[in-house]
Amino acid sequence: MATTEHFLPVPPNVVARVIRVAADPECGTAELAAVIKADPVLSAQVLKAVNSPYYGLRRKLSSVDRAVSFMGIRAVRNLVLCFGVRELAPPKSDYPLNLFWECSLRRASAAKALAKHLKLPEPEEFFTMGLCQDLGVLAIITASEEAAVSLAKAARQPLADRRRAEQDFGPSHDELGGELFEKWDFSDDIVIPVRFHHAPQDAPEEHRVRAQVAEAADVFADILEVDDKQTALRLVLEKLGALGIDSDDLSPLLDDLSAAVTEAADMLQIKVGHQPSYQEIAEEASQGLLALNMSYQSLTEQLQDSLKAQQQLASRLEQLNRDLERRATTDVLTGLPNRRAFDEALVREMERAKRLEKPLSLLMLDLDHFKKLNDTCGHQAGDYVLAKLGELILNNARACDFPCRYGGEEFVIILPHTPALGAQVAAERLRKRIEDLALLYEGKAIRVTASIGISEVKPDTGPRAGTLALRHADDALYEAKEKGRNRVVVSEK
């Protein structure tokens, strides 16, 4: 049998350089971009990722320097690490590598979501941890064809069965993963949780919560894959409880996880299958007998009384469907309607304006220098500012107005029964209140301004009026930016 040292792969040279540079606390985005630009293939992969729907950019970025600056050092490191470690797997193996990467994305997305829910610092570090915490499996299957066959048979089985399948092939994947990350000069914040993610109680106290998050991320990945959903749900509830997370949070966490995996897969260029929602998992787990906020004990009781359970589930599923519809049309960060809701509202308001023969205006708002704010104060500060801006916009909207977060730092407001002149007055009032907004994040004062573009839609315009109005508002916004920002421009079209 090969020794542990023989199990540990070495990342490709360019990946190793990216990891080393990104680990330096003094590293800047320009230095990291220079390393990436030295490899044409990696440069193309980074540009493809930053221009994917995951980031929702309206204008594509064409330079690696801008891509690295926009994404941030940790996100780029995760991206490059994912590209690199995929090359470490054996080119031909009985082990289902596509499933391995899909589950790795689930662990990464779950670890990041749990870290955010618990308000732990640096959620991107948790994404890295989850992405590669099972990397030791690749070391095992690379070292032994027999191990690859055995682990392939257990790949879709629950975690405990997969762990048992490793026992005959030397050190476990968590031991190997810890050694691997240590060899690659990752920080203890990643190395130690990876090493103890199957025994967080044995982790040093300062790293125990991180190890618990890694363990919980593992069972979250399981719940989307294994056949025994009932056992998987019980384990998830148990791990959530250990982290102090209420069982009522299971449904939104799982639904958000499904969406996050799909988005991350697109960004990291990994093929994944359908990611089931909580509703699908619950129905499969209990065959129509599982309510949303149920503990394992209450599940057992309901299974003994099927008629009562079915009635409860029918009522809960009805509520769940309403909640799912609300979440599908609501921006999580700001609480405002999202782009999907805006598209539906614009059609509805255009029809109403035509029927009532009243004008309608669109107001498109974009924060000035928002990227600089993210680079200077961090993305969490940027999220805080967006949340506060959403609150301000909502508080200053009329009951008939329809404000939404259109994407990134861009917001759109539908102003029914409002000509361009009235919209300009409202926009100036809103612009001034944003300018006067005094924000404080972690002791740091933050001031922001916004540029606003306006277009009016006449009630007698054609079927493409809404689309054209949105484009004209966007052009007016661009003109406001060109004229110096922090101003309102009304489209003359």
C-alpha positions in Angstrom: 0.0 0.0 0.0 1.3 3.5 -0.9 2.4 5.8 2.0 0.5 9.0 2.8 3.3 11.0 1.2 2.7 9.2 -2.1 -1.0 10.1 -1.9 -0.4 13.8 -1.9 -0.6 15.4 -5.3 1.1 18.6 -6.3 -0.9 21.4 -8.0 0.0 22.6 -11.5 2.7 25.3 -11.4 0.5 28.2 -12.3 -2.1 27.1 -9.7 0.6 26.8 -7.0 1.8 30.3 -7.8 -1.7 31.7 -7.6 -2.3 30.0 -4.2 1.1 31.2 -2.9 0.5 34.8 -4.1 -3.1 34.9 -2.8 -2.0 33.7 0.6 0.2 36.8 1.1 -1.7 39.3 3.1 0.2 42.1 1.3 -0.9 40.7 -2.1 -2.7 43.1 -4.4 -5.0 42.4 -7.3 -2.4 43.7 -9.8 0.1 41.2 -8.6 -2.3 38.3 -8.8 -3.5 39.4 -12.2 0.1 39.3 -13.5 0.5 35.7 -12.4 -2.7 34.7 -14.2 -1.9 36.6 -17.4 1.3 34.5 -17.7 -0.9 31.5 -18.5 -3.2 32.1 -21.6 -5.5 29.1 -20.8 -6.0 30.3 -17.2 -6.6 33.9 -18.4 -9.4 32.7 -20.7 -11.0 30.6 -18.0 -11.0 33.6 -15.5 -12.5 35.9 -18.2 -15.2 33.3 -19.0 -16.1 33.0 -15.4 -16.3 36.7 -14.6 -18.6 37.2 -17.7 -20.9 34.3 -16.7 -24.5 35.0 -15.5 -23.2 34.3 -11.9 -21.9 37.9 -11.8 -24.6 39.5 -14.0 -22.5 42.1 -15.6 -24.2 44.3 -18.1 -21.0 45.0 -20.0 -18.4 42.2 -20.4 -14.9 42.6 -19.0 -12.1 41.9 -21.5 -9.0 42.2 -19.3 -7.7 39.9 -16.6 -6.7 43.0 -14.5 -10.3 44.2 -14.4 -11.6 40.7 -13.8 -9.4 40.1 -10.8 -10.1 43.6 -9.4 -13.9 43.0 -9.8 -14.0 39.4 -8.3 -11.5 39.9 -5.5 -8.5 37.9 -4.5 -10.3 35.1 -2.6 -12.9 34.5 -5.3 -10.2 34.3 -7.9 -8.2 31.9 -5.8 -11.2 29.7 -5.4 -11.8 29.8 -9.1 -8.1 28.9 -10.0 -8.0 26.3 -7.3 -11.0 24.6 -8.7 -9.6 24.6 -12.2 -6.3 23.3 -11.0 -7.4 20.5 -8.7 -9.6 19.1 -11.4 -6.4 18.3 -13.3 -5.1 16.2 -10.3 -7.8 13.5 -10.8 -6.8 10.5 -12.9 -7.9 10.9 -16.5 -9.5 7.5 -16.5 -11.1 6.1 -13.4 -14.1 4.0 -12.3 -14.9 6.7 -9.8 -17.7 9.2 -10.9 -15.6 12.4 -11.1 -18.6 14.5 -12.3 -20.5 13.5 -9.2 -17.4 14.3 -7.1 -17.2 17.9 -8.4 -20.9 18.4 -8.1 -20.9 17.4 -4.5 -17.8 19.5 -3.9 -19.7 22.5 -5.2 -22.6 21.7 -2.8 -20.2 21.5 0.1 -18.6 24.8 -0.9 -21.9 26.6 -1.4 -23.3 25.1 1.9 -20.3 26.1 3.9 -20.4 29.7 2.6 -24.2 29.9 3.2 -23.8 28.6 6.8 -21.0 31.0 7.4 -23.1 33.9 6.2 -26.1 32.7 8.3 -23.9 32.5 11.4 -22.3 35.9 10.5 -18.8 34.4 10.5 -16.0 36.5 8.9 -14.7 35.8 5.4 -17.4 33.5 3.9 -15.3 33.0 0.8 -12.7 31.1 3.0 -15.5 28.7 3.9 -16.3 28.3 0.2 -12.6 27.3 -0.4 -12.8 24.9 2.6 -15.9 23.2 1.4 -14.7 23.0 -2.2 -11.7 21.0 -1.3 -12.4 19.3 2.0 -12.9 15.9 0.2 -9.9 16.4 -2.0 -8.3 13.5 -0.2 -10.7 11.2 -2.0 -8.9 12.0 -5.2 -5.6 11.1 -3.6 -6.9 7.7 -2.6 -8.4 6.8 -5.9 -5.3 8.0 -7.7 -3.0 5.8 -5.6 -5.2 2.6 -6.0 -7.4 1.3 -8.8 -8.9 -1.1 -6.3 -9.8 1.9 -4.1 -11.4 3.7 -7.1 -13.7 0.8 -7.7 -14.7 0.4 -4.1 -15.3 4.1 -3.5 -17.2 4.3 -6.8 -19.7 1.8 -5.5 -20.3 3.8 -2.3 -20.2 7.3 -4.1 -24.0 7.7 -3.9 -24.4 6.1 -0.5 -24.7 8.0 2.8 -21.6 9.5 4.4 -21.1 6.8 7.0 -21.0 4.1 4.2 -18.5 6.1 2.2 -16.3 6.5 5.2 -16.4 2.7 5.8 -15.4 2.1 2.1 -12.2 4.0 2.7 -11.0 2.0 5.8 -9.1 -0.6 3.8 -7.0 1.9 1.9 -4.9 3.7 4.5 -5.4 7.2 5.8 -8.9 8.7 5.5 -9.6 11.5 3.0 -9.9 14.1 5.9 -6.4 13.2 7.1 -5.0 13.4 3.6 -6.9 16.6 2.9 -5.5 18.3 6.0 -1.9 17.2 5.0 -2.5 18.4 1.4 -3.7 21.8 2.4 -0.8 22.1 4.9 1.6 21.1 2.1 0.1 23.8 -0.2 0.7 26.5 2.5 -3.0 27.2 3.3 -3.8 28.9 6.6 -4.8 27.0 9.7 -8.3 28.4 9.3 -8.6 26.0 6.4 -6.2 23.2 7.2 -7.5 22.4 10.7 -11.2 22.4 9.9 -10.6 20.1 6.8 -8.6 17.7 9.0 -11.3 17.6 11.7 -14.5 18.0 9.6 -15.6 14.4 10.5 -14.7 14.9 14.2 -15.2 18.6 15.0 -15.3 17.9 18.7 -11.6 17.0 18.5 -10.6 20.2 16.8 -8.8 22.9 18.7 -11.3 25.2 20.3 -10.4 28.2 18.1 -11.2 26.2 15.0 -14.1 24.1 16.3 -16.9 26.2 14.8 -15.3 26.1 11.4 -14.9 22.3 11.6 -18.6 22.1 12.6 -19.5 24.2 9.5 -17.5 21.8 7.3 -19.2 18.8 8.9 -22.6 20.4 8.3 -21.7 21.3 4.7 -21.0 17.6 4.2 -24.5 16.4 5.2 -26.0 19.3 3.2 -24.3 17.9 0.1 -25.6 14.4 1.0 -29.2 15.5 1.3 -29.2 16.6 -2.3 -27.7 13.3 -3.6 -28.4 10.2 -1.4 -31.5 8.0 -1.8 -32.2 7.9 2.0 -33.5 11.4 2.3 -35.1 10.7 5.7 -31.8 9.8 7.4 -30.1 12.7 5.6 -32.7 15.2 6.9 -32.3 13.9 10.4 -28.5 14.4 10.2 -28.9 17.9 8.8 -31.3 18.9 11.6 -28.8 17.5 14.1 -25.9 19.4 12.7 -27.9 22.6 12.4 -28.8 22.3 16.1 -25.1 21.8 17.0 -24.5 25.2 15.3 -27.4 26.9 17.1 -29.4 27.1 13.8 -33.2 26.7 14.2 -34.9 23.9 12.2 -37.2 26.5 10.6 -34.2 27.8 8.7 -33.7 24.4 6.9 -36.1 25.2 4.1 -34.7 28.6 3.0 -31.1 27.3 3.4 -31.7 24.3 1.2 -33.5 26.3 -1.5 -30.8 29.0 -1.5 -28.2 26.1 -1.6 -29.8 24.7 -4.8 -29.7 28.0 -6.5 -26.1 28.8 -5.3 -24.8 25.4 -6.6 -26.3 26.1 -10.1 -24.8 29.6 -10.2 -21.4 28.5 -8.9 -21.3 25.7 -11.4 -21.8 28.1 -14.2 -19.1 30.3 -12.9 -16.6 27.5 -12.3 -17.5 25.8 -15.6 -18.6 22.5 -13.9 -21.6 20.5 -15.2 -24.2 19.7 -12.6 -27.6 18.1 -12.7 -30.9 19.3 -11.3 -30.6 20.5 -7.7 -33.8 19.5 -5.8 -35.7 22.1 -3.7 -36.7 21.6 -0.1 -40.2 20.7 -1.2 -38.9 17.9 -3.5 -36.6 16.6 -0.7 -39.4 16.7 1.9 -41.9 14.9 -0.3 -39.3 12.1 -1.1 -38.2 11.9 2.5 -41.5 11.3 4.0 -43.7 10.2 1.1 -46.1 13.0 1.9 -45.6 13.0 5.7 -43.0 15.6 6.4 -43.8 19.1 7.5 -41.3 22.0 7.0 -40.2 22.6 10.6 -40.3 19.1 11.9 -37.7 17.6 14.2 -36.8 13.9 14.0 -39.1 13.1 16.9 -42.1 14.7 15.4 -41.4 13.0 12.1 -41.6 9.6 13.9 -44.9 10.6 15.5 -46.4 11.7 12.2 -45.4 8.5 10.4 -47.6 6.7 13.0 -50.6 8.8 12.2 -50.6 9.2 8.4 -53.9 10.9 8.0 -53.1 13.7 10.3 -49.7 14.1 8.8 -51.0 14.3 5.3 -53.4 17.1 6.3 -50.6 19.0 8.0 -48.3 18.6 5.0 -51.0 19.7 2.6 -51.4 22.9 4.6 -47.7 23.4 5.0 -47.0 22.7 1.3 -49.5 25.3 0.4 -47.7 27.8 2.6 -44.4 26.6 1.2 -45.5 27.3 -2.4 -46.5 30.8 -1.4 -43.1 31.3 0.3 -41.3 29.9 -2.7 -43.1 32.3 -5.1 -42.3 35.2 -2.8 -38.6 34.2 -2.6 -38.4 33.7 -6.4 -39.5 37.3 -6.9 -37.6 39.0 -4.0 -34.0 40.1 -3.7 -32.6 38.5 -0.6 -30.2 41.3 0.3 -32.4 44.3 0.0 -35.9 42.8 0.4 -37.0 44.6 -2.7 -38.6 42.8 -5.7 -36.0 41.4 -8.1 -35.6 41.6 -11.8 -38.1 38.8 -12.5 -40.7 40.7 -10.5 -39.9 43.9 -12.3 -40.3 42.4 -15.7 -43.8 41.1 -14.7 -44.7 44.5 -13.1 -43.6 46.5 -16.1 -45.9 44.5 -18.4 -48.8 45.0 -16.0 -48.2 48.7 -15.5 -47.8 49.3 -19.2 -51.2 47.8 -19.8 -52.7 49.8 -17.0 -51.2 53.1 -18.3 -52.5 52.4 -21.8 -56.0 51.6 -20.4 -56.2 54.7 -18.3 -54.4 56.8 -20.9 -51.9 58.0 -18.2 -48.1 58.5 -18.6 -45.6 56.2 -16.9 -42.0 56.9 -16.1 -39.0 54.7 -15.4 -36.3 55.7 -13.0 -32.9 53.8 -13.2 -30.5 54.4 -10.4 -26.9 53.2 -10.1 -24.5 53.8 -7.2 -21.4 55.8 -8.1 -18.0 54.2 -7.6 -19.5 51.1 -6.0 -16.6 48.9 -7.1 -14.2 51.2 -5.3 -16.3 50.9 -2.2 -16.1 47.1 -2.4 -12.3 47.2 -3.0 -11.7 49.7 -0.2 -14.1 48.5 2.5 -14.9 44.9 1.4 -17.9 43.2 -0.2 -19.7 42.8 3.2 -19.6 46.6 3.5 -20.9 46.9 0.0 -23.8 44.5 0.8 -24.6 46.6 3.9 -24.7 49.8 1.7 -27.0 48.1 -0.8 -29.3 46.9 1.9 -29.6 50.4 3.4 -30.1 51.9 0.0 -33.0 49.4 -0.7 -34.5 50.5 2.6 -34.2 54.2 1.7 -35.7 53.7 -1.7 -38.6 51.7 -0.3 -39.3 54.3 2.4 -39.3 57.1 -0.2 -41.6 55.4 -2.7 -45.3 56.0 -3.1 -47.7 53.2 -2.5 -48.3 52.9 -6.3 -44.6 52.9 -7.2 -42.7 49.7 -7.9 -39.0 49.8 -6.8 -36.8 46.8 -7.5 -33.1 45.8 -7.4 -32.3 45.3 -11.1 -28.9 43.8 -10.6 -25.6 44.5 -8.8 -25.8 48.1 -7.5 -28.5 49.1 -10.0 -32.1 49.8 -9.1 -35.2 50.5 -11.2 -38.4 52.2 -10.1 -41.7 52.2 -12.0 -43.6 55.5 -11.4 -47.2 55.0 -12.6 -49.3 58.1 -13.5 -46.1 60.2 -13.7 -44.7 62.3 -16.5 -41.0 62.9 -16.9 -41.2 66.2 -15.1 -42.7 64.6 -12.0 -40.2 61.8 -12.2 -37.4 64.3 -12.3 -38.6 65.9 -9.1 -38.9 62.6 -7.4 -35.5 61.5 -8.6 -33.8 64.7 -7.4 -35.4 64.3 -4.0 -34.1 60.7 -3.9 -30.7 61.6 -5.2 -30.3 64.2 -2.5 -31.4 61.8 0.3 -28.8 59.3 -0.9 -26.2 62.0 -0.9 -27.1 63.0 2.7 -27.2 59.4 3.9 -24.7 58.9 6.7 -23.8 55.2 7.1 -21.5 53.6 9.6 -20.1 50.1 9.0 -17.9 48.5 11.7 -16.9 52.0 12.9 -16.2 53.3 9.4 -18.2 56.2 8.0 -19.4 55.6 4.5 -20.9 58.2 2.1 -22.4 57.3 -1.3 -23.9 59.1 -4.3 -26.1 57.9 -7.1 -26.6 58.7 -10.8 -30.2 58.4 -12.1 -31.6 58.1 -15.6 -35.3 58.8 -16.4 -37.5 57.9 -19.4 -41.2 58.6 -19.9 -43.6 56.2 -21.6 -46.6 57.7 -23.4 -49.9 55.8 -23.1 -50.3 55.5 -26.8 -46.9 53.9 -27.6 -46.4 50.5 -29.3 -46.0 47.0 -27.8 -42.2 47.4 -27.3 -42.6 50.6 -25.4 -41.5 49.1 -22.1 -38.3 47.6 -23.5 -37.4 50.9 -25.3 -38.2 52.9 -22.2 -35.9 50.8 -20.1 -33.1 51.2 -22.7 -33.7 55.0 -22.8 -33.5 55.2 -19.0 -30.3 53.2 -19.1 -28.8 55.5 -21.8 -29.8 58.5 -19.6 -28.1 56.9 -16.6 -25.0 56.4 -18.7 -25.1 60.0 -19.7 -25.4 61.0 -16.0 -22.3 59.0 -15.3 -20.4 60.6 -18.2 -21.4 64.1 -17.0 -19.7 63.6 -13.6 -22.1 61.3 -11.6 -24.4 62.3 -8.7 -26.9 63.8 -11.0 -30.3 63.1 -12.8 -30.6 63.0 -16.5 -34.0 62.8 -18.4 -34.0 61.0 -21.7 -35.1 63.1 -24.6 -36.2 60.1 -26.7 
